[in-house]
Structure formats: C-alpha cells, structure tokens
Amino acid sequence: MKRIFTLVLLSLCLGSQLKAQEFTLDADIRPRLEYRHGFGNLFPDNAKAAAFVTQRSRLNLGFKDEKLSLYFSVQDVSTWGDTQQLSISDDNNSFSLFQAWIRYAFTEDWALKLGRQTISYDDQRILGEVDWAMQGRFHDAAMIQYSKNKFKLDLAFAFNQEAQNAFGTDYTITGAFSYKTMQMAHLTKAWDQASVSFLFMNNGFQKYTDEPTPQTDGLFYRQTSGTYFTFPLSVLTITGSAYLQTGKANAFTDLSAYQYMAEAKYSLGKATLIAGFESLSGTDQGGEGKNKSFFPLYGTNHKFNGYMDYFYVGNHANNVGLNDVYGKIALALGEKSALGLNTHVFFANGKMASELSQNLGTELDLVFSKNIAKYIKMNVGYSQLFATESMSSVKGGIPSDNINCWGWTQLIINPRLLTHTVKQN
C-alpha cells in the first residue's frame, strides 16, 4: 500500500508542476466467488469440486493536457487466504504494474504512445484487454496513432526481453503465446452506425533446437490478418469477422488456418436477440503434415464459445478447432437489472478419429446483473455443459458423463476518487 500512496503523491506533484488540465484517480475492486465442478475441462471421476474467492484491487491514475497524456495502473490480484496472516513479505508477488504509458500528440492527427498498455480492438477476438481475467492483459509496446475524419490507424511495435543481459537476446518466456517481437497494423473506418476494420499482426517467437545441445536458434513467425465489420440492416445489426493465420505453428510445422463469424442482433423493446455462427479451423485427429488449427492469440476469449472456458482460454491450441452455433437472449428487468441466457452447440471443425461424432456438446450460460448502489454492480452466473464422448476425446480422455457446471458471484466497485482540473496559464 505504501507504494500505491507514493505513486498517488508523485502523480499529484507532477500534475501540479505541469499545470495539468485534468488529473483523475479511480479504483477498480472486484471480489469473485467461484464454484468449479468441471470448469475449463471435464470433471474427473472421484474428484472434488473447487471453491475460492479471488480479488482484483486496482488503482488507476491519469493525467491529460493538450498534448501529453500519462496513465498508471497498479493492482493486486490474489486469492483470499493465499498469504499467511502476519506475513512479513508477500511471497506470492501478487502486486504488479498493469499499465504505465505516455502519449504525446504531435498534431491533431498524429500521436506516439509508449509503455505498458492494453491493446484492444473491435469485438476483442484477436486483441483484447481480457478484463474478465483478474490480472488483465497488457503489451509493452510503442504505438504510432493517426486519427482523422472517423478513420484511425494504429501501428504497434514490440521487442521483448526478460532481463538486462550483457550478452545475447534469447527470450525463454513461452507461456500464453508470449512473443519476442511483434509488428501490428490496425485500420478502422467508421460511419454513423457502421464500421469496418483491418488487422495485420506478425509475431516472432524464440526458436529452440535440441542438437547437439538445447539452444536457441533464431525466431519463427506467425501472421494473423483479417477484417471485422458491423452495420445496420433494417431492424437487424449484422456483425462479422474473418481472419487468416499463416507462417509457423511452431519452429518446425507450417500453419494455415482460418476463422470466420457472422452474427445478427435484433432489439425488441426490453429484449435483445442474437443468433450467430463461428468457425475456427482445426487439424484432423488423424494427423496432418500442416497444422490447420486457428488460435485467437491475445483476445478476450472468455466472451466467446461459452463462459466455461473449454475453448481457447489457455487451452485447445493445435486441436480439432471449433464450429459454434449460438443463440443469446438479453432481457432488461428494470432500470437497474438484466438477465442473459446463452446457448452454444459445439462441433469439431477437424475430423474426429475412430468414427466419433463431430458433436462435442452443448453449453447453457445464465447471468443476472444488477446495479445495487452507486459505483457498485453485482453479477451472478451459472453455466452447465452437456458433453459427448467426442468432447472426452478432445479433452484427454476424461469421462464425459459426469456433471460439469460452474457458478459464480462477483461484485464490481468502480468509484471515481478524484477529478482535478487546472486551467493553464
């Protein structure tokens, strides 16, 4: 906590010296209780359900004047009870810097943004903040931004290292598709109610060889490119996307994969109806020389393909892919509450082995939301998966006939602690 208060005081002093137009300070605190009985994977025989409370405690500080913007976000993400009471030090290292960036506008149209930042676009399928995950997702990057007449262009570049080495640039961090280099271009053109965007991203990953001894051997690259659009069509709003992935799935395997999605949304009074289909290509279980499995990389994947996170949330990479037929109903119960019901029917995109069905199962997600006080929102959810033998094959042979369900309750507290405006001389 001392570090948080130090940052607050430092930012206040900095704002005073710069005679800032605006200084803001806000909090994001969200405890979440979860009951897991088959979340993320099928529930094994003779296993016991899991239950726990996690909490994000985040403090955000912002400064902005005519040309310069600064933003700091520090957070503690922990599980209740994971630190011994009266502990002198926190061995879990749950305190971290989530964002720290500066942005300078050279003109009304051009700006440069440097530092640790979220990169989130469109429906967050490929690049998103991943706000459901308590820790969120950030990128250490430099970004050139252009914006004029509802047209936006972002160019991002990253070069990652795990330490300040005296020799070499080997990068051994490999989890969650951690890249060594990244080049990205995102273009958006908006109209009154419609927009279309294009994304190109090239990620370089450290390549390893085992001969004659384990060592690094340059980089291999994966390219992701595609488009996202949304536009009104009479009483419907049509949304869609299509992406290709090429390059390498790993250091030695070629990659050729695709994703496409089409969705229609219809608003009827207090109810909103959504119907859609998404396909993410996969590799046949029998094996092929080329990898055909699409992976949405750095997106907010929890919001797609069911809330129980069976697909693409740290899993299902290099697998049979997915075809997802879904329908959603959102109903406003009043000014302060809403109820949502989602249904997903899952099919394998690649061919299943041993004459197994392509049908993987069906998931139902129910979520109730209510604003219970100023700055405080409550969400309650329950999900259940009805799995098939094919899902068992995809998930490592765990039996599919056990009950697979997940329940959770979350509070989101977002108070604005301070807004301070100073006129420049």
C-alpha positions as CSV (number, residue, x, y, z in Angstrom):
1,M,0.0,0.0,0.0
2,K,2.9,2.4,0.7
3,R,3.9,2.0,-3.0
4,I,0.4,2.9,-4.1
5,F,0.3,6.1,-1.9
6,T,3.7,7.1,-3.2
7,L,2.5,6.8,-6.8
8,V,-0.6,8.9,-5.9
9,L,1.5,11.7,-4.3
10,L,4.1,11.6,-7.1
11,S,1.3,12.0,-9.7
12,L,-0.3,14.9,-7.8
13,C,3.0,16.7,-7.7
14,L,3.6,16.0,-11.4
15,G,0.2,17.3,-12.2
16,S,0.8,20.5,-10.2
17,Q,4.1,21.2,-11.9
18,L,2.7,20.6,-15.4
19,K,-0.4,22.7,-14.5
20,A,-2.5,19.8,-16.0
21,Q,-5.9,20.3,-17.5
22,E,-7.1,17.1,-15.8
23,F,-6.0,14.7,-13.2
24,T,-8.1,11.6,-12.4
25,L,-7.9,8.9,-9.8
26,D,-10.2,5.9,-9.7
27,A,-10.4,2.4,-8.3
28,D,-11.5,-1.0,-9.6
29,I,-12.1,-3.6,-6.9
30,R,-13.8,-6.8,-7.7
31,P,-14.0,-9.9,-5.4
32,R,-15.4,-13.0,-7.1
33,L,-16.6,-16.3,-5.6
34,E,-16.4,-19.3,-7.8
35,Y,-17.7,-22.9,-7.5
36,R,-16.0,-25.1,-10.1
37,H,-17.3,-28.6,-11.0
38,G,-16.0,-29.1,-14.5
39,F,-14.8,-25.5,-15.4
40,G,-12.3,-25.4,-18.2
41,N,-12.2,-29.2,-18.5
42,L,-14.4,-32.2,-17.9
43,F,-14.9,-33.2,-14.3
44,P,-12.9,-36.5,-13.5
45,D,-14.3,-39.5,-11.6
46,N,-13.8,-39.3,-7.8
47,A,-12.7,-35.7,-7.9
48,K,-14.0,-32.9,-5.5
49,A,-15.3,-29.6,-6.6
50,A,-13.2,-26.4,-6.1
51,A,-14.4,-23.2,-4.4
52,F,-12.5,-20.0,-3.8
53,V,-12.6,-16.2,-3.8
54,T,-10.3,-14.1,-5.9
55,Q,-10.0,-10.4,-5.8
56,R,-8.6,-7.6,-8.0
57,S,-7.7,-4.4,-6.3
58,R,-6.6,-1.8,-8.9
59,L,-5.8,1.9,-8.7
60,N,-5.7,4.0,-11.8
61,L,-4.1,7.4,-12.2
62,G,-4.4,9.6,-15.2
63,F,-3.1,13.0,-16.4
64,K,-4.0,14.8,-19.6
65,D,-3.3,18.2,-21.1
66,E,-3.5,19.4,-24.7
67,K,-0.7,17.2,-26.0
68,L,0.6,15.0,-23.2
69,S,-1.3,12.1,-21.5
70,L,0.1,9.8,-18.7
71,Y,-1.6,6.8,-17.3
72,F,-0.6,4.5,-14.4
73,S,-2.5,1.4,-13.2
74,V,-1.3,-0.7,-10.3
75,Q,-3.0,-3.8,-8.9
76,D,-3.0,-6.6,-6.5
77,V,-4.6,-9.9,-7.7
78,S,-4.8,-12.6,-5.1
79,T,-6.9,-15.5,-3.8
80,W,-8.3,-15.0,-0.4
81,G,-6.0,-16.8,2.0
82,D,-3.1,-17.2,-0.3
83,T,-0.8,-15.2,2.0
84,Q,-0.1,-16.1,5.6
85,Q,-1.5,-13.7,8.2
86,L,1.1,-11.5,9.8
87,S,3.4,-12.3,6.9
88,I,6.5,-10.0,6.8
89,S,6.6,-10.3,3.0
90,D,4.2,-11.5,0.3
91,D,5.9,-14.4,-1.4
92,N,3.1,-14.6,-4.0
93,N,4.2,-11.3,-5.6
94,S,0.6,-10.5,-6.3
95,F,1.3,-6.8,-6.6
96,S,2.1,-5.7,-10.1
97,L,2.2,-2.8,-12.6
98,F,-0.7,-3.3,-15.0
99,Q,-0.3,-0.2,-17.2
100,A,2.2,2.6,-17.4
101,W,2.3,4.7,-20.6
102,I,2.8,8.1,-22.0
103,R,1.1,9.5,-25.1
104,Y,2.2,12.7,-26.9
105,A,0.1,14.3,-29.7
106,F,2.4,15.9,-32.2
107,T,-0.5,17.3,-34.1
108,E,-4.3,16.9,-34.0
109,D,-4.0,13.8,-36.1
110,W,-0.7,12.1,-35.1
111,A,0.5,10.8,-31.7
112,L,3.0,8.5,-30.2
113,K,2.2,6.1,-27.3
114,L,4.9,4.4,-25.3
115,G,5.0,1.9,-22.5
116,R,2.9,-0.9,-20.9
117,Q,-0.6,-0.7,-22.3
118,T,-3.7,-2.6,-23.2
119,I,-4.3,-3.2,-26.9
120,S,-7.9,-3.9,-27.7
121,Y,-9.9,-3.7,-30.9
122,D,-13.3,-4.4,-32.4
123,D,-15.0,-7.3,-30.6
124,Q,-11.7,-8.2,-28.9
125,R,-11.5,-11.6,-30.7
126,I,-7.8,-11.3,-31.6
127,L,-6.6,-8.4,-29.4
128,G,-8.4,-7.5,-26.1
129,E,-7.9,-6.3,-22.5
130,V,-9.2,-9.6,-21.1
131,D,-11.0,-7.8,-18.3
132,W,-12.7,-11.0,-17.1
133,A,-9.3,-12.4,-16.0
134,M,-8.4,-10.6,-12.8
135,Q,-4.8,-9.8,-14.0
136,G,-5.9,-8.5,-17.4
137,R,-3.6,-8.5,-20.5
138,F,-1.0,-5.8,-21.4
139,H,1.6,-5.3,-24.0
140,D,5.0,-3.5,-23.7
141,A,5.0,-1.6,-27.0
142,A,5.5,1.6,-28.9
143,M,2.4,2.7,-30.9
144,I,2.1,5.4,-33.7
145,Q,-1.5,6.6,-33.9
146,Y,-3.3,8.5,-36.7
147,S,-6.9,9.7,-36.5
148,K,-8.9,11.9,-38.8
149,N,-12.5,12.0,-40.1
150,K,-13.5,8.8,-38.4
151,F,-10.5,7.0,-39.8
152,K,-8.0,5.5,-37.4
153,L,-4.6,3.9,-37.9
154,D,-2.5,2.3,-35.2
155,L,1.0,0.9,-35.8
156,A,2.5,-1.0,-32.9
157,F,6.0,-2.5,-32.4
158,A,7.4,-4.6,-29.6
159,F,10.7,-6.2,-28.7
160,N,10.7,-8.2,-25.5
161,Q,13.5,-9.3,-23.2
162,E,13.3,-11.0,-19.9
163,A,16.3,-9.3,-18.4
164,Q,19.0,-6.7,-19.0
165,N,21.6,-9.2,-20.3
166,A,25.2,-8.4,-21.0
167,F,25.2,-10.9,-23.9
168,G,22.6,-12.3,-26.3
169,T,18.9,-11.7,-26.8
170,D,17.4,-15.1,-26.1
171,Y,13.8,-15.0,-24.8
172,T,12.7,-18.1,-22.9
173,I,9.3,-16.9,-21.7
174,T,6.9,-19.0,-23.7
175,G,3.5,-19.1,-21.8
176,A,0.3,-17.6,-23.2
177,F,1.9,-17.2,-26.7
178,S,4.4,-14.8,-25.3
179,Y,6.2,-13.2,-28.2
180,K,9.7,-11.9,-28.6
181,T,8.8,-9.4,-31.4
182,M,5.6,-8.0,-32.7
183,Q,4.6,-5.7,-35.5
184,M,0.9,-4.7,-35.8
185,A,-1.3,-2.5,-38.0
186,H,-4.9,-1.8,-37.3
187,L,-7.1,0.4,-39.5
188,T,-10.7,1.4,-38.8
189,K,-13.2,3.4,-40.8
190,A,-16.4,4.4,-39.1
191,W,-19.7,5.9,-40.3
192,D,-22.7,6.9,-38.3
193,Q,-23.7,3.4,-37.3
194,A,-21.3,1.1,-39.2
195,S,-17.6,0.4,-39.2
196,V,-15.1,-1.8,-40.8
197,S,-11.5,-2.6,-39.8
198,F,-8.5,-4.5,-41.0
199,L,-5.8,-6.1,-38.8
200,F,-2.3,-7.4,-39.6
201,M,-0.1,-8.8,-36.9
202,N,3.3,-10.5,-37.2
203,N,4.5,-12.3,-34.0
204,G,8.1,-13.6,-33.7
205,F,8.7,-16.4,-31.2
206,Q,12.1,-17.8,-30.0
207,K,13.1,-20.9,-31.8
208,Y,14.8,-23.8,-30.0
209,T,16.8,-26.8,-31.2
210,D,17.9,-29.9,-29.3
211,E,21.0,-30.8,-31.3
212,P,23.7,-31.1,-30.3
213,T,22.5,-29.5,-27.0
214,P,19.4,-27.5,-26.2
215,Q,19.9,-23.9,-27.5
216,T,18.1,-21.1,-29.2
217,D,18.2,-20.8,-33.0
218,G,16.6,-17.5,-34.2
219,L,12.9,-16.9,-34.5
220,F,9.9,-18.4,-36.2
221,Y,6.9,-16.2,-37.1
222,R,3.1,-16.4,-37.2
223,Q,1.0,-13.9,-39.1
224,T,-2.6,-13.1,-38.4
225,S,-4.6,-10.9,-40.7
226,G,-8.3,-10.2,-41.4
227,T,-11.3,-7.9,-41.1
228,Y,-14.1,-7.1,-38.7
229,F,-17.3,-5.2,-39.6
230,T,-20.6,-4.2,-38.2
231,F,-23.5,-2.4,-39.9
232,P,-27.3,-1.9,-39.6
233,L,-29.6,-3.7,-42.0
234,S,-33.2,-2.6,-41.5
235,V,-34.2,-3.9,-38.0
236,L,-31.1,-6.0,-37.7
237,T,-27.5,-5.3,-36.8
238,I,-25.1,-7.5,-38.7
239,T,-21.6,-8.2,-37.4
240,G,-18.9,-10.4,-38.8
241,S,-15.2,-11.2,-39.0
242,A,-12.8,-13.3,-41.0
243,Y,-9.1,-13.9,-40.2
244,L,-6.3,-16.0,-41.7
245,Q,-3.2,-17.3,-39.8
246,T,-0.1,-18.3,-41.7
247,G,3.6,-18.8,-41.0
248,K,4.6,-21.4,-38.4
249,A,2.6,-23.1,-35.7
250,N,5.9,-23.9,-34.0
251,A,9.5,-23.9,-35.1
252,F,9.1,-26.9,-37.4
253,T,5.4,-27.0,-38.5
254,D,3.8,-24.9,-41.2
255,L,0.5,-23.2,-40.3
256,S,-2.5,-22.5,-42.5
257,A,-5.7,-21.7,-40.5
258,Y,-8.8,-19.5,-40.6
259,Q,-11.6,-18.1,-38.6
260,Y,-14.9,-16.5,-39.6
261,M,-18.0,-15.4,-37.8
262,A,-21.4,-14.0,-38.7
263,E,-23.9,-12.7,-36.2
264,A,-27.3,-10.9,-36.3
265,K,-28.7,-8.8,-33.4
266,Y,-32.4,-7.8,-33.1
267,S,-33.7,-5.4,-30.4
268,L,-37.3,-5.8,-29.4
269,G,-38.3,-3.5,-26.6
270,K,-36.6,-4.7,-23.4
271,A,-35.3,-7.9,-25.1
272,T,-32.3,-8.3,-27.4
273,L,-32.0,-11.4,-29.5
274,I,-28.7,-12.6,-31.0
275,A,-28.1,-15.6,-33.4
276,G,-24.6,-16.4,-34.7
277,F,-22.1,-18.9,-36.0
278,E,-18.4,-19.0,-35.6
279,S,-15.9,-21.4,-37.2
280,L,-12.3,-21.8,-36.2
281,S,-10.3,-24.2,-38.3
282,G,-8.7,-27.3,-36.7
283,T,-6.4,-30.2,-37.5
284,D,-7.8,-33.7,-38.1
285,Q,-7.2,-36.0,-35.2
286,G,-5.6,-38.5,-37.6
287,G,-2.7,-36.0,-38.0
288,E,-1.5,-34.0,-41.0
289,G,1.8,-32.6,-42.2
290,K,0.5,-29.0,-41.9
291,N,-1.1,-27.5,-38.8
292,K,-4.6,-26.1,-39.6
293,S,-5.6,-25.0,-36.0
294,F,-6.5,-21.4,-35.6
295,F,-5.8,-19.7,-32.3
296,P,-7.2,-16.3,-31.4
297,L,-4.0,-15.4,-29.6
298,Y,-4.5,-12.2,-27.4
299,G,-8.2,-11.8,-27.5
300,T,-10.8,-11.7,-24.7
301,N,-11.6,-15.4,-25.4
302,H,-13.8,-15.8,-22.3
303,K,-16.6,-13.9,-24.0
304,F,-16.8,-16.3,-26.9
305,N,-17.6,-20.0,-27.2
306,G,-19.2,-20.4,-23.7
307,Y,-18.3,-19.0,-20.4
308,M,-17.0,-22.3,-19.0
309,D,-13.7,-21.7,-21.0
310,Y,-13.4,-25.1,-22.7
311,F,-12.0,-23.4,-25.8
312,Y,-9.1,-21.1,-26.4
313,V,-8.7,-19.8,-22.8
314,G,-5.2,-21.2,-22.3
315,N,-6.3,-24.4,-23.9
316,H,-7.5,-26.1,-27.2
317,A,-4.4,-25.0,-29.1
318,N,-3.3,-27.2,-32.0
319,N,-6.5,-29.2,-31.7
320,V,-9.6,-30.0,-33.9
321,G,-10.8,-26.5,-33.9
322,L,-14.4,-25.5,-33.4
323,N,-17.7,-24.8,-35.0
324,D,-20.0,-22.9,-32.6
325,V,-23.7,-22.4,-33.3
326,Y,-25.1,-20.0,-30.7
327,G,-28.2,-18.0,-29.6
328,K,-28.4,-15.3,-26.9
329,I,-31.3,-13.5,-25.2
330,A,-30.7,-10.4,-23.1
331,L,-33.7,-9.1,-21.1
332,A,-33.9,-5.8,-19.2
333,L,-35.7,-6.5,-15.9
334,G,-35.8,-2.8,-15.0
335,E,-33.6,0.2,-14.9
336,K,-31.0,-1.5,-12.7
337,S,-31.1,-5.2,-13.5
338,A,-30.8,-7.6,-16.5
339,L,-30.9,-11.3,-17.3
340,G,-29.0,-13.0,-20.1
341,L,-29.3,-16.6,-21.4
342,N,-26.8,-18.0,-23.9
343,T,-26.9,-21.4,-25.7
344,H,-23.9,-22.9,-27.6
345,V,-23.8,-26.1,-29.6
346,F,-20.3,-27.1,-30.3
347,F,-18.9,-29.2,-33.2
348,A,-15.3,-30.2,-34.1
349,N,-14.1,-28.5,-37.2
350,G,-11.4,-31.1,-38.0
351,K,-12.3,-34.7,-38.4
352,M,-12.6,-36.8,-35.3
353,A,-10.8,-40.2,-35.1
354,S,-12.4,-43.6,-34.5
355,E,-15.7,-42.7,-36.1
356,L,-16.5,-40.3,-33.3
357,S,-19.3,-37.8,-33.8
358,Q,-18.4,-34.2,-34.7
359,N,-20.8,-33.1,-31.9
360,L,-18.8,-32.0,-28.8
361,G,-21.7,-30.9,-26.7
362,T,-24.0,-28.1,-25.6
363,E,-23.5,-25.3,-23.0
364,L,-26.0,-23.1,-21.3
365,D,-24.9,-19.8,-19.6
366,L,-27.2,-17.8,-17.3
367,V,-26.1,-14.4,-16.0
368,F,-28.0,-11.9,-13.8
369,S,-26.7,-8.4,-13.4
370,K,-27.9,-5.6,-11.0
371,N,-26.6,-2.2,-10.1
372,I,-27.1,-2.4,-6.3
373,A,-25.7,1.1,-5.3
374,K,-23.7,4.0,-6.8
375,Y,-20.4,2.6,-8.1
376,I,-21.4,-1.0,-7.2
377,K,-22.6,-3.7,-9.6
378,M,-23.3,-7.3,-8.9
379,N,-23.2,-10.2,-11.4
380,V,-24.3,-13.8,-10.7
381,G,-23.8,-16.6,-13.2
382,Y,-24.4,-20.3,-13.6
383,S,-23.3,-22.5,-16.5
384,Q,-23.7,-26.1,-17.4
385,L,-22.1,-28.2,-20.1
386,F,-23.6,-31.3,-21.6
387,A,-20.6,-33.1,-23.1
388,T,-20.3,-36.0,-25.5
389,E,-17.8,-38.8,-26.0
390,S,-16.1,-36.6,-28.6
391,M,-15.5,-33.9,-26.1
392,S,-13.9,-36.6,-23.9
393,S,-11.6,-37.5,-26.8
394,V,-10.7,-33.8,-27.3
395,K,-10.1,-33.3,-23.6
396,G,-7.6,-36.1,-23.0
397,G,-10.0,-39.0,-22.3
398,I,-11.7,-37.6,-19.1
399,P,-15.2,-39.2,-18.9
400,S,-17.9,-37.1,-20.4
401,D,-20.9,-38.4,-18.3
402,N,-20.1,-36.5,-15.0
403,I,-21.9,-33.3,-14.2
404,N,-20.0,-30.3,-15.5
405,C,-21.1,-27.0,-14.0
406,W,-19.8,-23.7,-12.8
407,G,-21.3,-21.0,-10.5
408,W,-20.0,-17.6,-9.6
409,T,-20.9,-14.3,-7.9
410,Q,-18.9,-11.1,-8.5
411,L,-19.0,-7.5,-7.1
412,I,-17.6,-4.7,-9.3
413,I,-16.8,-1.5,-7.4
414,N,-15.6,1.4,-9.6
415,P,-15.6,4.7,-7.6
416,R,-14.1,7.9,-9.1
417,L,-11.9,9.1,-6.2
418,L,-10.7,12.3,-7.7
419,T,-11.1,14.6,-10.7
420,H,-9.0,17.7,-10.6
421,T,-8.9,20.3,-13.3
422,V,-6.5,23.2,-13.5
423,K,-6.5,25.9,-16.1
424,Q,-3.2,26.5,-17.9
425,N,-1.7,30.0,-17.7
